[in-house]
């Protein structure tokens, strides 16, 4: 049962469980999700940290000042701000701004543009889709042969983009105002991976491509990569799958390379990501049925009966979801076993039905139709 915007509940994520892998601005994302009713499991995969050795950043800044680059590529707002702050602290601020003012500045997106303008500078071009690849294409199309290009890299070096600039004839300088490091937040990331494998989450969100790589690498190191990928791909349809959501195409790319199809908002912003998740779950993961005055509602991994939460393991919940989707029609044992991924395991199906009935306040809600199968009363 989907809901239109007119009937959208005040807490559209009530009953849903969402994993958050972000570190920077994680508080804002978690607060927004919880305000909409979600239960959140936070396991930061990576965090942004200033470079350990400011001498290295100071040397990179000196090289840019000395080279007086023809073109400067700014990829993130945080990187631009951090660069200017570090230059000011090192006594290089005025020289850096003077060098940048003489260059043609290209930015990856509106946030980077805002940071450039906040520094009293202007830009000449902006990526059409807020990706480094498109920004690089734009810069190359405007001509780089024989020119010096300074690139503010965003946390991890985009080797392909730098190679393309060099192949096009540019002399390339890089500046790294910050980098990604392991979050080292206890055992939360392994817990998140296990929660995905066990289908205890409805959605897992990603806000950076390095975080995706870190989560996938951690799953590999734990020896759980096949099960983790299966949960995100929906390979075992009987247990459903955990939806992944990426803030933009750059973040989505490593998921897609792993055979996962994430939700991606049209606008690459946190607010748009949250709205996309809300809309998707309301349209696909909410079921509400009435059985002789008893109201059952499934929202993701959560069941309520007459408004009372009922704990259910994934398999009995999936069984109930199948019966609710049938709207009173009889489902055969073979159909239910197939939906649960049980194959010919008749005993396993009967055990799942028994567990479901035992959890319900009224076990007769699940009816046995002799020689035909089961249905919701």
C-alpha positions in Angstrom: 0.0 0.0 0.0 1.7 3.1 -1.2 1.0 6.6 0.1 0.6 9.8 -1.9 2.2 13.1 -0.7 -1.2 14.1 0.6 -1.4 11.1 2.9 2.3 11.0 3.9 2.6 10.5 7.6 4.3 13.0 9.9 7.0 10.4 10.3 7.4 8.7 6.9 10.4 6.6 8.2 8.6 5.3 11.3 9.4 1.6 11.6 12.4 1.7 9.2 16.0 1.0 10.1 18.7 2.9 8.3 22.4 2.5 8.3 24.6 5.6 8.1 28.2 5.4 7.0 29.1 9.1 7.0 31.5 10.7 9.4 31.4 14.4 8.3 28.0 15.9 8.8 26.8 12.6 10.1 25.0 14.3 13.0 22.8 16.3 10.6 21.9 13.2 8.6 21.1 11.1 11.6 19.0 13.9 13.2 17.0 14.3 10.0 16.4 10.6 9.7 15.4 10.2 13.3 13.1 13.2 13.1 11.3 11.3 10.4 10.9 8.3 12.6 13.8 6.1 11.5 16.0 3.9 13.8 19.6 4.7 12.8 22.7 2.5 13.1 25.7 4.8 12.7 29.0 3.2 11.7 31.4 5.7 10.1 33.5 4.1 7.5 36.0 6.9 7.0 36.5 10.4 8.4 38.0 13.5 6.9 41.2 14.6 8.6 43.6 17.5 8.0 46.9 16.3 6.5 49.2 15.2 9.4 52.1 17.2 8.0 51.2 20.8 7.4 54.7 21.2 6.0 53.6 19.1 3.0 50.5 21.4 2.4 52.7 24.5 2.9 55.1 23.2 0.2 52.2 22.4 -2.2 50.9 25.9 -1.7 54.3 27.5 -2.3 54.6 25.5 -5.5 51.2 26.9 -6.7 52.2 30.4 -5.8 55.5 30.1 -7.6 54.0 28.5 -10.7 51.2 31.1 -11.0 48.9 28.5 -12.6 46.8 29.3 -15.6 44.0 27.1 -14.4 42.8 26.0 -10.9 40.3 23.2 -10.3 38.4 23.3 -7.0 36.6 20.1 -6.3 35.2 20.6 -2.8 34.0 23.5 -0.6 35.7 22.0 2.5 39.0 21.6 0.6 38.9 25.2 -0.6 38.2 26.6 2.9 40.8 24.3 4.5 43.4 25.4 1.9 42.8 29.1 2.5 42.8 28.6 6.3 46.1 26.7 6.2 47.6 29.3 3.9 46.6 32.1 6.3 48.1 30.2 9.2 51.4 29.8 7.4 51.5 33.4 6.3 50.8 32.5 2.7 47.2 33.7 2.5 47.7 36.9 0.5 50.1 35.4 -2.0 47.8 32.4 -2.6 44.7 34.6 -3.2 46.8 36.8 -5.5 47.9 33.7 -7.5 44.3 32.3 -7.7 42.9 35.6 -8.7 45.0 35.6 -11.9 44.0 32.0 -12.8 40.9 30.7 -14.5 39.1 28.8 -11.7 36.8 25.9 -12.5 34.6 24.3 -9.8 33.0 20.9 -9.4 29.7 22.1 -8.0 27.7 24.9 -6.4 29.2 24.3 -2.9 32.7 24.6 -4.3 31.6 27.7 -6.2 30.3 29.2 -2.9 33.6 28.6 -1.2 35.5 30.2 -4.1 33.3 33.3 -4.0 33.5 33.5 -0.2 37.3 33.9 -0.7 36.6 36.9 -2.9 37.3 35.1 -6.1 35.2 34.1 -9.1 35.0 31.0 -11.3 35.0 30.6 -15.0 33.2 27.3 -15.3 31.3 24.6 -13.3 30.8 20.9 -13.9 27.4 20.1 -15.4 26.8 17.1 -13.1 29.1 17.8 -10.1 31.6 15.1 -11.0 35.4 15.4 -11.3 35.2 13.5 -14.6 32.9 16.1 -16.2 34.9 19.0 -14.6 38.1 17.6 -16.2 36.4 17.3 -19.6 35.3 20.9 -19.3 38.8 22.1 -18.5 40.4 20.1 -21.3 37.8 21.3 -23.8 38.7 24.9 -23.0 42.3 24.1 -23.7 45.1 23.0 -21.4 48.1 22.3 -23.7 51.1 24.1 -22.5 49.3 25.4 -19.4 49.8 24.8 -15.7 46.8 23.4 -13.9 46.5 23.3 -10.1 44.1 20.7 -8.8 42.6 20.7 -5.3 42.1 17.0 -4.8 39.3 15.8 -2.5 40.4 13.4 0.1 41.8 10.8 -2.3 43.6 11.5 -5.6 41.6 11.0 -8.7 44.4 9.4 -10.7 42.4 9.1 -13.9 41.5 12.8 -14.0 45.2 13.8 -13.4 46.4 11.5 -16.1 43.9 12.9 -18.6 45.1 16.4 -17.9 48.7 15.4 -18.4 47.8 13.5 -21.6 46.1 16.6 -22.9 49.4 18.5 -22.5 49.0 20.2 -19.1 51.6 20.6 -16.3 49.7 19.4 -13.3 50.1 20.5 -9.6 48.1 19.0 -6.8 47.1 20.4 -3.4 45.7 18.1 -0.7 44.1 20.1 2.1 42.6 17.0 3.7 42.5 13.3 3.3 40.4 10.3 4.2 41.4 8.1 7.1 39.9 5.1 8.8 37.3 6.1 11.4 38.6 3.6 13.9 35.3 3.7 15.8 35.4 0.3 17.6 33.5 -2.6 16.0 30.6 -0.5 14.6 31.5 -1.2 10.9 31.5 -5.0 11.3 28.2 -4.6 13.2 26.8 -2.7 10.3 27.9 -5.3 7.8 26.3 -8.1 9.9 23.1 -6.1 10.1 23.0 -5.8 6.3 23.7 -9.5 5.9 20.9 -10.4 8.4 18.5 -8.0 6.6 18.1 -6.1 9.9 18.3 -2.8 8.0 16.0 -1.4 5.3 18.5 1.1 3.8 22.2 1.8 4.0 23.3 5.3 3.0 26.6 6.5 1.5 27.8 10.1 1.1 31.3 9.5 -0.4 32.9 7.0 -2.8 35.8 6.3 -0.4 33.3 5.3 2.3 31.8 2.8 -0.1 35.2 1.3 -0.9 36.0 1.1 2.9 32.8 -0.7 3.6 33.2 -3.2 0.7 36.9 -3.7 1.7 35.9 -4.3 5.4 33.3 -6.9 4.3 36.0 -8.6 2.2 38.5 -8.6 5.2 35.8 -10.1 7.4 35.2 -12.9 4.9 31.6 -11.8 4.5 31.7 -10.1 1.1 29.6 -12.7 -0.7 26.8 -12.5 1.8 27.1 -8.7 2.1 26.8 -8.2 -1.7 24.0 -10.7 -1.9 22.0 -8.7 0.6 22.5 -5.4 -1.3 21.9 -7.0 -4.7 18.8 -9.0 -3.6 20.4 -12.2 -4.9 18.4 -14.2 -2.4 14.9 -12.8 -3.1 13.3 -14.9 -0.4 15.0 -12.8 2.3 14.5 -9.5 0.4 17.3 -7.1 0.1 18.8 -4.0 1.8 18.4 -0.9 -0.4 21.6 1.2 -0.8 21.3 4.9 -1.3 24.1 7.2 -2.6 24.2 11.0 -2.5 25.4 11.2 -6.1 26.8 9.4 -9.1 30.4 9.6 -7.9 29.4 7.9 -4.7 27.2 5.4 -6.6 30.0 4.4 -9.0 31.8 1.8 -6.8 28.4 0.3 -5.8 27.4 -0.1 -9.4 30.8 -1.7 -10.2 30.0 -4.2 -7.5 26.7 -5.1 -9.2 24.6 -3.0 -6.8 21.9 -0.6 -8.0 21.6 2.2 -5.5 19.0 5.0 -5.1 20.5 8.3 -6.4 18.6 11.6 -6.0 18.4 13.9 -9.0 20.0 16.7 -6.9 23.2 15.6 -5.2 22.4 16.9 -1.8 21.8 15.4 1.6 18.2 16.7 1.7 17.5 15.2 -1.7 19.0 11.9 -0.5 16.6 11.8 2.5 13.6 12.6 0.4 14.5 9.9 -2.2 14.8 7.4 0.6 11.4 8.4 2.1 9.7 8.3 -1.2 11.1 4.9 -2.1 10.2 3.3 1.2 6.7 4.7 1.2 6.1 3.4 -2.3 7.6 0.0 -1.9 8.0 -1.1 1.7 4.7 -0.2 3.4 1.9 -2.7 3.6 -1.3 -2.3 5.6 -4.1 -4.9 5.8 -7.1 -5.5 8.0 -8.1 -9.0 9.1 -11.5 -9.1 10.8 -10.9 -5.9 12.7 -7.2 -6.5 13.3 -4.9 -4.0 11.6 -1.5 -5.3 10.5 1.1 -2.9 9.2 4.5 -3.8 7.9 7.0 -1.0 7.5 10.3 -2.4 6.3 11.5 -4.7 8.9 8.9 -3.7 11.5 5.5 -5.1 12.2 2.7 -3.6 14.2 -0.6 -5.2 15.1 -3.3 -2.7 16.1 -0.5 -0.3 16.6 1.5 -2.6 18.9 5.1 -3.4 17.7 5.6 -7.2 17.2 9.3 -8.4 16.9 9.7 -10.7 14.0 12.8 -12.4 12.4 13.3 -11.7 8.7 12.0 -15.0 7.4 8.6 -14.9 9.2 8.3 -11.3 8.4 8.8 -12.0 4.7 6.3 -14.8 4.9 3.7 -12.4 6.4 4.5 -9.8 3.8 3.8 -12.3 1.0 0.5 -13.2 2.6 -0.5 -9.6 3.0 0.5 -8.8 -0.6 -1.8 -11.6 -1.7 -4.8 -9.7 -0.2 -6.6 -12.8 1.1 -5.7 -15.1 -1.9 -4.4 -18.6 -1.1 -0.6 -19.1 -1.6 0.6 -22.6 -2.1 3.4 -24.1 -0.1 5.5 -24.2 -3.3 4.9 -20.4 -3.9 5.7 -19.5 -0.3 8.8 -21.7 -0.2 10.0 -20.1 -3.5 9.5 -16.6 -2.1 11.4 -17.4 1.0 14.2 -19.1 -1.0 13.6 -22.4 0.7 13.4 -24.6 -2.4 11.9 -28.0 -1.5 12.5 -27.6 2.3 8.9 -28.2 3.4 10.0 -28.6 7.1 11.7 -25.2 7.0 8.5 -23.6 5.6 6.3 -25.2 8.3 8.8 -24.0 11.0 8.6 -20.4 9.6 4.8 -20.5 9.6 4.9 -21.8 13.2 7.2 -19.0 14.3 5.0 -16.4 12.6 1.8 -17.7 14.3 3.6 -17.8 17.6 4.6 -14.1 17.3 1.1 -12.9 16.4 -1.4 -12.0 19.1 -4.0 -14.1 17.2 -2.3 -17.0 15.4 -5.5 -17.8 13.5 -4.8 -14.7 11.3 -2.7 -17.1 9.2 -5.1 -19.7 8.0 -4.3 -23.1 6.6 -6.4 -24.0 3.5 -6.3 -27.8 3.4 -4.5 -29.2 0.3 -4.1 -25.7 -1.1 -1.8 -23.6 1.1 -2.1 -20.6 3.3 -3.8 -17.2 3.4 -4.3 -14.2 5.5 -7.7 -14.5 7.3 
